[in-house]
């Protein structure tokens, strides 16, 4: 599923996030997540994090009642997407070690912790693909095949 091809309204308030029914496109994303045990996420790094459009899709999809429940017996919400794993691929213009070590991969850390793990994803692995402007077609194809293989093997 390509997020860039989807059309949906953005959330504009806490009320919308907590109470409005998601539109059909978002329900389709939620159905895919319900079915999947492993997902592969691939996106370009923009201003240190994921593109805003993709973040908006995640906000729509990982809503209360689907990704987590505030109806808990303890202090923490119940994670409704437990038992799943994810592989995140992030492409960027800068060298990958610079983003990982100097910038501490802050945008990816937020996706891992505040969205995927919060919803119950267990294993969340990340692959950084840096200096993409310098990659030749053969190298791009190798990265795409690696992403497909990680998806097939749930790794």
N, C-alpha and C positions, 0 to 999 in steps of 0.2 A: 504494500500500500504506500503510495507516494503522498505525503502530507501536502506537498506543494500543489497538488491537483485538486485538493478538497476546498469546499466553500462552506463557511459557517460563520455565525456572528461571534464577536468577541464578548467576553463577560465584562460587565461594567460595574457590578456591585457584588458585595458579599451575599446579598439576598439572591441574586441570579445564580451565583455559584452553589449556594446551599439548597435552593428551592425550585428553581426553574427546571423543567424537563429538558434534557439535551436533545438537540435536533437529530434528524435521521443519520446524518453523516457521523456524528459523534457516537450515536448508538451502534453504528456499524463498527467503529473503532473499539468500542467497549466489548462488542461480541467477539471480535478477533482476539482481544486480550483474554477474555473468558476462556476461549478455546485453546490458546497457546500455552505452552509450558516454557518456551524460550523465545525471546524476541531479539532481533538485531536492529539497532538504531544507528543510522548514519546521517551525519549533518555537518555542514561547514561551520567553522568557528567565526562568529561575527562579534566584534567588540568584546572578545573574551568569553563569550558564552554562545548558546544556541540562538538561531534567528528568532525574532519575536513571534513570527507566525507559528513556528513549531511550538514555542512555549505556550502560546494561546491554545493550540490543539491539546497539549498536555493538561492545561487547566480545565478545559472542557471535559476531557476524558477521565481524568483521575479525580472525580468528584466524591464528596461524601455520599455514602450509600452504595457506591460502586467500588472504589479503591480502599476505602476505610470506613469504619463506623464509629461514631462518637458514643454509641451505646456500649459502654464497657463496664466491667466490674472493677477495674483498676484505674490507675491514673492515665494510662495511654490508650489511644484509640485502637480498635481491633483492626488488624491488617487483613483486608479481604482478598488480596491477590497473592497470598502466601503460596509457596511451592513453585514459584516461577524463577527463571533466571534471565539475564540479559547480557548482551555484548554491545557496547557503545563504540562506534567508530567516529572519530572527529578529524575532519580534514582542516588544514590551516596553511596559510602562506608562510608563517614563521617556522623555524626549525622546531620540531616537536619537543626536544629537551628544554628549550627556552620556555615554552608554555608550561611544561610539567614542573620544572624546578624553580624558575624565577617567578612565574605567575601562580605557581602551586595549583594549576589546573582548577581554579576556583569555580568556573562555570560548570564543569563536568562534575565536580564534587557536589554542587547543589542538585544536579539531576540525580546523581546516585543516592545521596542521603535524603534529600527533602521530597523526592517524588517516588523513585523506585523502591528504595528500602522502606520508606514510610508506609508504602502500600503493601509491603510484604515480600518483595523480591529478595531472594537470598543471595545467590552469587550474581554479582554485577561486575563484569570485567570491562576494561577500557583499552582501546587501541588508538594511538595518536598517529596520524599520517601528516607529517610536516613537509614544508617546502613544496607544496603540490604544484606550484607554478613551474617547477623544474622537472617534474616527472614526465617521462616519455610515455607514449601510448602502451608500450609493453609493460611497463611498471604499473600503470593504472589498471590494466587487465589483471595483473597478478594480485593487486590489492582487492579488486572486485571478486576474484575467485576465492581469495582468503575469507572475505565477508560471507560469501555463499557457503563455504565449507563450515565456518563457525555456526552459521544458521542451521545447516543440516545436522551437525554433530552436537548442537546445543552446548557450545563451548564459548 
